[in-house]
Amino acid sequence: MTRVSRIFAALVLASFAAGCSTPRESCIASVTRDYRALESLMVETQQNIIRGYAVHSQSVPYTVQGICHWSDPYTYRTLPYPCPSTQYRTQTTPVAIDVSHEKEKLAQYKRLLPDYAARAANGVKQCNAQFPENS
C-alpha cells in the first residue's frame, strides 16, 4: 500500500469512527470516492486471479415460522397465532473467469491508480483548505 493509500485509508476510517461526519470529512469522502472504488476493484480483481474464479453474492429470501400473540378484546386473553416472517441470507456462488482478461483489467487499474491518487490528494488539500481543522 502506497503512502497516499495509507493516508486516505486513515482519513476514511477516522470519518467512519466518528459516527456522524463533519463537513470536512464529507468533503474528503466525496473527493476520494473514485480512488477508493478503484482500489476496491483492484483488490477484488487480485483475489479473483489468485482464486482462479470470481464470487457472485446474492441475497436469498427464506421464511421463518414464528408465533405471534394478540389480545382477544372480549375475553382479554392473549392468544397465539402463526406468523411467518421473511429473512434474508447471502448466498455466494463461484463464477468462471478468464484469468488473462482479469490480469489485463488489473494492469489497466494499476495504470489508472496514480492519476486517481493525484486527483484525490488535490481534492483532500482543497477540503483541508475549505474546512480547516479546529484544534
Beta strands, then each sheet from edge to edge (+ up, - down):
strand 1: 53-64
strand 2: 67-71
strand 3: 78-82
strand 4: 85-96
sheet 1: 1+ 4-
sheet 2: 2+ 3-
end
